[in-house]
Amino acid sequence: MKVLVVAHESEFVGGANRALFSILEYWTKHQLVEYEVLLPSAEGACIDTLNKMGIRYHVVNYYRVFSELIFWMDCAT
């Protein structure tokens, strides 16, 4: 099975990416799924971790949930 994993941040903000990376580690260890990761930015701790784990990824500039939400919340106050 081939899977495209979409991460909404290139950083470890909150627990979502930490949980996602636990799944990726499991898949890699047990070779259950062939996958690649899609990220919204070429910078961040997730990129470093993917490189260390030898996981293939792609960067496409798309809406980042937490970053944009925090920006808009700051503007509203």
Summary of the structure (lengths in Angstrom):
residues: 77
radius of gyration: 13.6
end to end distance: 46.4
largest distance: 47.7
contacts: 190
relative contact order: 0.23
helix: 47%
strand: 18%
